[in-house]
Amino acid sequence: MSKKKCLFLGYSENETKLIRIIKKKGWLVSQKKTNLRNQKLSHYDCILSYGYKNIIKENIIKKLKKPIINLHISYLPFNKGVHPNVWSFLEKTPSGVSIHEINSKIDSGPIIYRKLVKFNKNKLSFYETYNQLKEEIENLFIENMDKLMNHKYPKPKQRKGGSIHYKKDLEVLKNNNIFYNWKQNINKTIKIYESFNKKIKKN
């Protein structure tokens, strides 16, 4: 009996424990960081995206028999896009993790599993909360691994609304000395951000 094949988009084996765990389950795993172009993907039984920086084009998604599954460290539909851990605190939206199917829009596909995660923002940095969210989403994946990789899971639609952010949004924070280091205290950063917004409104 031939082994099932998984394409893992994003983090390498040194950056996540998931690849090693998937291999232990008997899967053959290919890992890729670069952009998907005209590769033949039909021979993969499962395609996972975690820490993948490239947008997967709609023509690739439409050719696949089974959807690509993405792991995202936000409580969708809040904070789609990049740096969700920063914006969840600054905009006072829920923190959490989500596993969802990929469609043609950024982090907008049907949600399979998600989990709220609460933090003590007075004591923690963005770096610490990011690492905790990574641990939470990896554990959520492991708990539901067989269902996810064999596409035997519930699939509700993602509700509309929420928020989305892009790389340029973080640049605005950096240029205004609001965000400068991943290890800075979250609560202090929130106060600086709120003061900045008050000045903008006043002007």
C-alpha positions as CSV (number, residue, x, y, z in Angstrom):
1,M,0.0,0.0,0.0
2,S,1.5,3.4,-1.1
3,K,1.9,6.1,1.5
4,K,-0.3,9.2,1.4
5,K,1.4,12.4,0.3
6,C,1.3,15.8,1.9
7,L,2.5,19.2,0.6
8,F,3.4,21.5,3.5
9,L,3.6,25.1,2.5
10,G,5.4,27.5,4.7
11,Y,7.4,26.7,7.8
12,S,10.3,24.2,7.6
13,E,10.8,21.2,9.9
14,N,13.0,23.5,12.1
15,E,10.2,26.0,12.5
16,T,7.3,23.7,13.4
17,K,6.8,20.3,15.0
18,L,3.9,19.5,12.7
19,I,6.0,18.1,9.8
20,R,7.7,15.6,12.1
21,I,4.4,14.5,13.6
22,I,2.8,14.1,10.1
23,K,5.7,12.0,9.0
24,K,5.4,9.8,12.2
25,K,1.8,9.1,11.1
26,G,3.2,7.5,7.9
27,W,2.7,10.4,5.5
28,L,5.3,11.4,2.9
29,V,5.8,15.2,3.3
30,S,7.2,17.7,0.8
31,Q,7.9,21.2,2.1
32,K,7.9,24.4,0.1
33,K,8.3,28.1,0.9
34,T,8.4,29.6,-2.5
35,N,5.5,30.6,-4.7
36,L,3.3,28.0,-6.3
37,R,3.3,28.3,-10.1
38,N,2.5,25.5,-12.5
39,Q,3.4,22.6,-10.3
40,K,1.3,19.5,-10.6
41,L,-0.5,19.2,-7.3
42,S,-3.1,16.6,-8.0
43,H,-1.0,13.7,-6.7
44,Y,-1.0,15.2,-3.2
45,D,-3.6,13.7,-0.8
46,C,-3.4,16.8,1.4
47,I,-2.0,20.3,1.1
48,L,-1.4,22.4,4.3
49,S,-0.4,26.0,4.6
50,Y,1.2,27.3,7.8
51,G,3.5,30.3,7.9
52,Y,3.2,30.6,4.1
53,K,4.0,34.1,2.9
54,N,2.6,33.8,-0.7
55,I,-0.9,34.3,-2.0
56,I,-2.2,31.1,-3.7
57,K,-3.8,32.1,-7.0
58,E,-7.4,31.4,-7.8
59,N,-6.6,29.3,-10.9
60,I,-4.5,26.9,-8.8
61,I,-7.3,26.6,-6.1
62,K,-9.9,25.8,-8.7
63,K,-7.9,22.9,-10.2
64,L,-7.6,21.1,-6.9
65,K,-10.0,18.3,-6.0
66,K,-9.6,18.9,-2.3
67,P,-9.2,22.4,-0.6
68,I,-5.9,23.6,0.8
69,I,-6.1,23.9,4.6
70,N,-4.6,27.0,6.3
71,L,-3.5,27.5,9.9
72,H,-3.9,31.2,10.9
73,I,-3.1,32.7,14.3
74,S,-6.2,34.8,14.7
75,Y,-9.7,34.3,15.8
76,L,-11.4,34.6,12.3
77,P,-13.1,36.6,10.9
78,F,-11.0,39.1,12.9
79,N,-7.5,40.0,11.8
80,K,-7.2,38.4,8.5
81,G,-3.9,39.0,6.7
82,V,-0.6,39.7,8.3
83,H,0.5,40.4,11.9
84,P,-2.8,39.3,13.5
85,N,-1.3,39.1,16.9
86,V,-0.4,42.8,16.9
87,W,-3.8,44.0,15.7
88,S,-5.9,41.9,18.0
89,F,-4.4,43.8,20.9
90,L,-4.3,47.3,19.4
91,E,-7.9,47.1,18.0
92,K,-9.2,45.2,21.0
93,T,-10.6,42.3,19.0
94,P,-10.5,38.6,20.1
95,S,-7.2,36.8,20.2
96,G,-7.2,33.2,19.1
97,V,-6.3,30.7,16.4
98,S,-8.2,29.3,13.3
99,I,-7.9,26.5,10.9
100,H,-9.8,27.1,7.6
101,E,-10.0,26.2,4.0
102,I,-8.3,28.5,1.5
103,N,-10.4,30.3,-1.1
104,S,-9.6,33.2,-3.5
105,K,-9.8,35.9,-0.7
106,I,-7.3,36.4,2.1
107,D,-8.2,34.2,5.2
108,S,-11.8,34.1,4.2
109,G,-12.5,30.5,3.5
110,P,-14.8,28.3,5.5
111,I,-13.7,27.9,9.1
112,I,-13.1,24.3,10.3
113,Y,-11.9,24.8,13.8
114,R,-11.1,27.9,15.9
115,K,-10.2,28.7,19.5
116,L,-10.3,31.8,21.7
117,V,-7.0,32.5,23.6
118,K,-6.9,35.0,26.5
119,F,-3.7,36.8,27.6
120,N,-2.6,39.0,30.4
121,K,-1.4,41.9,28.2
122,N,0.0,43.8,31.2
123,K,2.8,41.4,31.6
124,L,3.4,39.9,28.1
125,S,5.2,41.0,25.0
126,F,4.1,40.4,21.3
127,Y,6.9,37.8,21.0
128,E,5.6,35.8,24.0
129,T,2.0,35.9,22.8
130,Y,3.0,35.0,19.3
131,N,4.8,31.9,20.5
132,Q,1.8,30.9,22.7
133,L,-0.5,31.2,19.7
134,K,1.8,29.0,17.6
135,E,1.6,26.4,20.3
136,E,-2.2,26.7,20.5
137,I,-2.7,26.3,16.8
138,E,-0.3,23.4,16.5
139,N,-2.1,21.6,19.4
140,L,-5.5,22.3,17.7
141,F,-4.2,20.8,14.5
142,I,-2.7,17.7,16.3
143,E,-6.0,17.1,18.2
144,N,-7.9,17.0,14.9
145,M,-5.1,15.8,12.6
146,D,-6.8,12.7,11.1
147,K,-10.0,14.5,10.3
148,L,-8.2,17.5,8.7
149,M,-5.8,15.5,6.6
150,N,-8.4,13.1,5.4
151,H,-10.9,16.0,4.8
152,K,-13.5,14.5,7.2
153,Y,-14.5,17.6,9.2
154,P,-17.4,19.9,9.8
155,K,-17.3,22.9,7.4
156,P,-19.4,25.9,8.4
157,K,-19.2,29.1,6.4
158,Q,-17.1,32.0,7.7
159,R,-19.3,34.8,8.8
160,K,-18.9,38.2,7.2
161,G,-17.3,41.1,8.9
162,G,-14.2,41.1,11.0
163,S,-11.0,42.9,9.9
164,I,-8.0,42.6,7.6
165,H,-4.5,44.0,7.7
166,Y,-1.5,44.3,5.3
167,K,2.2,44.8,5.6
168,K,1.9,48.5,5.1
169,D,-0.3,48.8,8.2
170,L,2.6,47.8,10.5
171,E,4.9,50.2,8.7
172,V,2.6,53.0,9.8
173,L,3.1,51.9,13.4
174,K,6.9,51.7,12.9
175,N,7.1,55.1,11.3
176,N,5.2,56.7,14.2
177,N,7.3,55.0,16.9
178,I,4.4,52.9,18.1
179,F,5.8,49.5,17.2
180,Y,9.5,49.0,17.1
181,N,10.3,45.6,18.7
182,W,8.5,42.3,19.0
183,K,9.6,42.0,22.6
184,Q,8.0,45.3,23.7
185,N,5.3,45.2,26.3
186,I,1.8,45.0,24.9
187,N,0.0,47.1,27.4
188,K,2.4,50.0,27.0
189,T,2.1,49.7,23.2
190,I,-1.7,50.0,23.4
191,K,-1.4,53.2,25.4
192,I,0.9,54.7,22.8
193,Y,-1.4,53.6,20.0
194,E,-4.5,55.1,21.7
195,S,-2.6,58.4,22.3
196,F,-1.6,58.5,18.6
197,N,-5.2,57.9,17.5
198,K,-6.4,60.8,19.8
199,K,-3.9,63.1,18.1
200,I,-5.1,62.0,14.7
201,K,-8.8,62.7,15.6
202,K,-7.9,66.0,17.2
203,N,-6.0,67.2,14.1
